[in-house]
Amino acid sequence: MSDRASARDVPTQAIALVLFVFVNFYFIRVVALLPRLNALVMGSLTIAFAAVWAAVLFWRLLSTAADRARMVAQDTAIFWTGTALSSLFFWLAMPFATEDQRMLAVFFTAATVAHTTLVTIRPIDAGPFRRATLLGLPVSTVVYFLVHRDEYSVPVILFSLANLYSFLVLRGVAQRSLGRERDARREAEQARDARTRFLAAASHDLQQPLQAARLFFAQTMRAPDEPRRQAAIGHLDRAFDAMEQLLTGTLDHLRLERQEIVPSIEPVSAAGLIARVVERSEPAARLDGIDLRASPAGFRLMADPALAERALENLVANAIRHSGGRRVLVGARRRGERVRLWVVDDGRGIPEGDRSMLFDEFVQGSDHGDHIRGGFGLGLASVRRMAKLMGGEAGLDPKWEKGSAFWLELPAA
């Protein structure tokens, strides 16, 4: 329960407190044949309970820090105690009341149930024990009229049950609405946080290749001989490649996010797909001293060839850039009606704390090892989006111990 919600709840409960005291003392006064002992019990318990309830509400108004779990526990205890006392007072007073007074008590009970509905809507995830508070008084009323039967018992019981059902439905509708509002707000906050992380990553990661390019350009201009000049030019070229990869990956991900890409699904050879990706990735692997190999695969799968290549190439590039290993193996295995493409490395592996959010947007591992070739944390998120677009999935095998094993799974042809 938020601070704002708890603040709104205080006047609602204050009204319930006033009604509780008023109804009980009203019936103590108007039921002429009520025994003195019954009146004493009702009055003393009403005053004691009202004092405790008022103290809780007063403390809540003065409190600066809202402990949600504590407030939920307090409210649950108050609602159940109030329900139990109201049920007890009904049984203590009604046997001595006139028919008119009993009918009035039934309508007071209905009003109490309505107010209980209001004050038990929040929090929406408080659990069944709190939600069951609404049942106490109506059930007690029904039982009373079953025990003390008269000509009005049947309609009163039917009215009480219908009233209870109506308020249960009403509370359910309200809680579902609040739940959707809470989820929408949470998604909006997550999207805002993701965009903030993206802007921070973009600012940081684009600066890296730009600074490197500026440095290598200066080295090119100052190089005293041709070999050093050519080496600096090579580094400069890699820095510009890094910037191009960052911008291209970002634009591709945004197109996927806006659902602008429509896949063209057709049978694709897993061996040919792997071979093309390995061939394009070989220069980058060789530059980093990584042995990139393809494992033979005789399977066919249903995919968009361009999307499948981009997704698999992202996984291979991720292993080359971030794994810190010396070998990367790309292969495929049949899994029932699916074909799983594997990218396995012998690097440092993925820390356990990073695994659950590794495929989220704008998220990078805590030890991704990037230097010049930074990233926005979109590569793996794009892989998963492309996989789902083709009816597949992507993930990380958590059981792999020596390095990491990423996979891209697509329907078999």
C-alpha positions in Angstrom: 0.0 0.0 0.0 1.5 3.3 -1.0 1.6 6.4 1.2 -1.1 8.1 -0.9 -3.4 5.0 -0.7 -2.9 4.7 3.0 -3.7 8.5 3.4 -7.0 8.0 1.4 -7.8 5.0 3.6 -7.7 6.9 6.9 -10.9 9.0 6.4 -12.7 5.9 4.9 -11.9 4.0 8.1 -12.8 7.0 10.3 -16.3 7.0 8.8 -16.5 3.2 9.4 -15.5 3.8 13.0 -18.1 6.5 13.6 -20.8 4.2 12.1 -19.7 1.3 14.2 -20.1 3.4 17.4 -23.3 5.0 16.3 -25.1 1.8 15.4 -24.1 -0.1 18.5 -25.2 2.7 20.9 -28.3 3.3 18.9 -29.5 -0.2 19.4 -28.5 -0.2 23.1 -30.8 2.8 23.5 -33.8 1.8 21.3 -34.1 -1.9 22.3 -36.2 -1.4 25.3 -36.1 -5.0 26.6 -32.3 -5.4 26.2 -30.9 -6.9 29.4 -28.6 -4.7 31.4 -25.7 -7.2 31.1 -26.0 -7.3 27.3 -26.0 -3.5 27.1 -23.0 -3.3 29.4 -21.0 -5.9 27.3 -22.0 -4.1 24.0 -21.1 -0.6 25.4 -17.8 -1.5 27.0 -16.6 -3.6 24.0 -17.6 -0.8 21.6 -15.7 1.9 23.6 -12.6 -0.3 23.9 -12.5 -1.3 20.3 -13.2 2.2 19.1 -10.3 3.6 21.2 -7.9 1.1 19.7 -9.1 1.7 16.2 -8.9 5.5 16.7 -5.3 5.2 18.1 -4.2 3.2 15.0 -5.7 5.8 12.6 -4.2 8.7 14.6 -0.7 7.0 14.5 -1.1 6.4 10.8 -1.8 10.1 10.2 1.3 11.2 12.2 3.6 8.5 10.8 6.1 9.6 8.1 7.2 6.1 7.0 4.5 3.7 5.7 5.3 0.1 6.5 3.0 -1.7 4.1 3.1 -5.1 5.7 2.4 -3.6 9.1 -0.6 -1.6 7.9 -2.1 -4.6 6.1 -1.7 -6.7 9.3 -3.3 -3.9 11.4 -6.2 -3.4 9.0 -6.9 -7.1 8.8 -7.0 -7.4 12.6 -9.3 -4.3 12.8 -11.7 -5.6 10.1 -11.9 -9.1 11.6 -12.3 -7.8 15.2 -15.0 -5.3 14.1 -16.8 -8.0 12.1 -16.7 -10.4 15.1 -18.0 -7.7 17.5 -20.8 -6.7 15.1 -21.9 -10.3 14.8 -21.8 -10.7 18.6 -23.8 -7.6 19.2 -26.4 -8.7 16.6 -26.9 -11.9 18.5 -27.0 -10.0 21.9 -29.6 -7.4 20.8 -31.8 -8.9 18.2 -33.6 -11.5 20.3 -35.0 -8.6 22.4 -35.8 -6.3 19.5 -39.1 -5.7 17.8 -39.7 -6.8 14.2 -39.2 -3.2 12.9 -35.9 -3.0 14.8 -34.7 -6.3 13.4 -35.5 -5.1 9.9 -33.6 -1.9 10.6 -30.6 -3.9 11.9 -30.6 -5.9 8.6 -30.3 -2.7 6.6 -27.6 -1.4 8.9 -25.8 -4.7 8.3 -26.1 -4.2 4.5 -24.6 -0.7 4.9 -21.8 -2.1 7.0 -21.0 -4.8 4.3 -20.9 -2.0 1.7 -18.4 0.0 3.7 -16.4 -3.2 4.4 -16.2 -3.7 0.7 -14.8 -0.3 0.2 -12.1 -0.6 2.9 -11.0 -4.0 1.8 -10.4 -3.3 -1.9 -6.9 -2.1 -1.2 -4.4 -3.6 -1.1 -5.4 -5.9 -3.9 -2.8 -8.6 -3.0 -3.4 -8.7 0.7 -4.3 -12.4 0.7 -7.5 -14.5 1.3 -7.6 -14.0 5.0 -8.2 -10.2 4.7 -10.5 -10.6 1.7 -12.7 -13.0 3.7 -13.5 -10.2 6.2 -16.5 -9.4 4.0 -18.1 -12.8 4.7 -18.3 -12.5 8.5 -21.3 -10.3 9.2 -23.6 -11.5 6.3 -23.0 -15.1 7.2 -23.6 -14.4 10.9 -26.9 -12.6 9.9 -28.0 -15.6 7.8 -27.3 -18.0 10.6 -29.1 -15.9 13.1 -32.3 -15.9 11.0 -32.0 -19.6 10.4 -31.9 -20.1 14.2 -34.6 -17.5 15.1 -37.1 -18.1 12.3 -40.1 -15.9 11.7 -42.2 -14.8 8.8 -39.4 -12.5 7.6 -36.5 -15.0 7.8 -36.6 -16.3 4.3 -36.7 -12.9 2.5 -34.0 -11.5 4.9 -31.7 -14.5 4.2 -32.2 -14.1 0.5 -31.6 -10.4 0.7 -28.4 -10.9 2.7 -27.0 -13.5 0.4 -27.8 -11.5 -2.7 -26.3 -8.4 -1.1 -23.1 -10.3 -0.2 -22.8 -11.7 -3.7 -23.2 -8.2 -5.2 -20.5 -6.7 -3.1 -18.1 -9.6 -3.7 -18.6 -9.1 -7.4 -18.2 -5.3 -7.0 -15.0 -5.7 -5.0 -13.6 -8.2 -7.6 -14.3 -5.7 -10.4 -12.6 -2.9 -8.5 -9.6 -4.9 -7.6 -9.1 -6.1 -11.2 -9.3 -2.5 -12.3 -6.8 -1.5 -9.7 -4.6 -4.4 -10.7 -4.6 -3.4 -14.3 -3.8 0.2 -13.3 -0.9 -1.0 -11.1 0.5 -3.2 -13.9 0.2 -0.4 -16.4 2.0 2.0 -14.1 4.7 -0.5 -13.4 5.2 -1.2 -17.1 5.4 2.6 -17.7 8.0 3.0 -15.0 10.0 0.1 -16.3 9.9 1.6 -19.8 11.0 4.9 -18.5 13.9 3.3 -16.6 14.8 1.3 -19.7 14.9 4.5 -21.8 17.0 6.2 -19.1 19.5 3.3 -19.2 19.5 3.4 -23.0 20.4 7.1 -23.1 23.1 6.6 -20.5 24.5 3.6 -22.4 24.3 5.5 -25.7 26.1 8.5 -24.3 28.8 6.3 -22.8 29.2 3.7 -25.5 29.2 6.1 -28.5 31.9 8.1 -26.7 34.2 5.1 -26.6 34.7 4.5 -30.3 34.6 8.3 -31.0 37.4 8.9 -28.5 39.3 5.9 -29.9 38.8 7.2 -33.5 40.1 10.7 -32.5 43.1 9.1 -30.8 43.9 6.8 -33.8 43.5 9.7 -36.2 46.0 11.7 -34.2 48.4 8.8 -34.3 47.9 8.5 -38.1 48.8 12.1 -38.5 51.9 11.9 -36.3 53.1 8.5 -37.3 56.9 8.8 -38.3 56.8 5.9 -40.7 54.4 3.9 -43.0 54.0 0.7 -40.9 52.9 2.7 -37.8 50.6 4.9 -40.0 49.0 1.7 -41.5 48.5 0.2 -38.0 46.8 3.4 -36.7 44.6 3.5 -39.8 43.6 -0.1 -39.1 42.6 0.8 -35.5 40.7 3.9 -36.8 38.8 1.7 -39.2 37.8 -0.7 -36.3 36.6 2.3 -34.3 34.3 3.5 -37.1 33.1 -0.1 -37.6 32.2 -0.2 -33.9 30.1 3.0 -34.3 28.4 1.6 -37.4 27.5 -1.6 -35.5 26.1 0.3 -32.6 23.9 2.5 -34.7 22.8 -0.3 -37.0 22.0 -2.6 -34.1 19.9 0.2 -32.5 18.0 1.0 -35.6 17.3 -2.7 -36.3 16.0 -3.1 -32.7 13.8 -0.1 -33.0 12.3 -1.6 -36.2 11.6 -4.8 -34.4 10.1 -3.0 -31.4 7.7 -1.1 -33.7 6.9 -4.4 -35.5 7.9 -3.0 -38.9 9.5 -6.3 -39.9 7.3 -9.0 -41.4 9.1 -12.4 -41.6 9.1 -14.5 -44.7 9.2 -18.1 -43.4 10.6 -20.8 -45.5 12.7 -24.0 -45.2 16.3 -23.2 -44.3 19.4 -25.5 -44.1 20.9 -25.2 -40.7 24.3 -26.1 -42.1 24.2 -23.4 -44.7 22.9 -20.8 -42.1 25.8 -21.7 -39.7 28.4 -21.6 -42.5 27.3 -18.1 -43.7 27.4 -16.7 -40.2 30.8 -18.2 -39.4 32.2 -17.0 -42.6 31.2 -13.4 -42.0 32.3 -13.6 -38.3 35.7 -15.2 -39.0 37.6 -11.9 -39.6 36.5 -10.5 -36.2 37.2 -13.7 -34.4 40.7 -14.0 -36.0 41.5 -10.4 -35.0 40.7 -11.3 -31.4 42.7 -14.5 -31.5 39.5 -16.6 -31.2 39.2 -20.0 -32.9 35.7 -19.9 -34.4 34.4 -23.3 -35.7 31.2 -24.7 -37.2 29.9 -28.1 -36.2 28.3 -30.2 -39.0 24.5 -30.0 -39.0 22.1 -31.8 -41.4 18.9 -30.3 -40.2 16.4 -28.0 -41.9 14.3 -25.4 -40.1 11.5 -23.0 -40.8 12.7 -19.4 -40.6 13.2 -16.1 -42.4 16.7 -16.6 -43.7 17.8 -13.0 -43.2 16.3 -12.8 -39.6 17.8 -16.1 -38.6 21.2 -15.1 -39.9 21.1 -11.8 -38.0 19.9 -13.5 -34.8 22.6 -16.2 -34.9 25.3 -13.6 -35.9 24.3 -11.5 -32.9 25.0 -14.5 -30.7 28.3 -15.3 -32.3 29.3 -11.6 -32.1 28.3 -11.6 -28.5 30.6 -14.6 -27.8 33.5 -13.0 -29.7 33.3 -9.7 -28.0 32.3 -10.5 -24.5 33.2 -14.1 -23.6 36.9 -13.6 -22.9 37.6 -17.1 -24.2 39.7 -18.6 -27.0 37.2 -20.8 -28.8 33.7 -20.5 -30.0 31.7 -23.4 -31.5 28.5 -23.0 -33.6 26.3 -26.0 -34.1 22.8 -27.4 -34.1 20.8 -30.2 -32.4 17.3 -31.5 -33.1 14.8 -31.3 -30.2 11.6 -33.0 -31.3 9.8 -30.6 -33.6 12.4 -27.9 -33.0 16.0 -27.3 -34.1 18.2 -25.6 -31.5 21.2 -23.6 -32.8 24.0 -23.4 -30.3 26.8 -20.8 -29.8 29.2 -22.2 -27.2 32.4 -20.5 -25.8 35.0 -21.4 -23.3 35.2 -17.9 -21.7 34.5 -16.5 -18.3 30.8 -17.5 -18.3 27.8 -15.5 -17.2 27.5 -14.5 -13.5 24.4 -16.0 -11.9 23.0 -12.6 -11.0 23.0 -11.5 -14.7 21.2 -14.5 -16.2 17.6 -13.7 -15.4 17.7 -10.3 -17.2 20.4 -10.9 -19.8 17.8 -10.8 -22.7 16.1 -7.7 -21.4 16.4 -4.5 -23.3 19.2 -2.0 -22.5 20.9 -4.6 -20.1 24.5 -5.6 -20.2 26.3 -8.1 -18.1 28.2 -6.9 -15.2 31.4 -8.3 -16.7 30.9 -8.0 -20.5 34.5 -7.1 -21.3 33.8 -4.4 -23.8 36.3 -1.7 -24.5 36.2 0.1 -27.9 33.3 -2.0 -29.1 30.7 -1.1 -26.5 27.0 -1.9 -26.8 23.7 -0.6 -25.7 22.5 -3.9 -24.4 20.2 -4.5 -27.3 21.9 -7.5 -29.0 20.4 -10.3 -27.0 17.1 -8.5 -26.7 17.0 -8.3 -30.5 17.8 -12.0 -30.8 14.8 -12.9 -28.7 12.5 -10.6 -30.6 13.7 -12.0 -33.9 13.3 -15.6 -32.6 9.7 -14.9 -31.4 8.9 -13.2 -34.7 9.7 -16.6 -36.4 7.9 -18.7 -33.9 11.0 -19.6 -31.9 12.8 -18.6 -28.7 16.3 -17.8 -27.5 18.0 -18.3 -24.2 21.0 -19.3 -22.2 21.8 -22.8 -20.8 22.3 -22.3 -17.1 23.9 -25.7 -16.7 26.9 -25.0 -18.8 29.9 -24.6 -16.5 33.0 -24.0 -18.7 32.1 -20.8 -20.5 28.6 -20.0 -21.7 26.1 -21.7 -24.1 23.5 -19.5 -25.9 20.9 -21.0 -28.1 18.4 -20.0 -30.8 15.5 -22.4 -31.2 13.3 -22.5 -34.3 10.6 -24.9 -35.7 12.0 -27.8 -37.7 11.1 -28.1 -41.4 
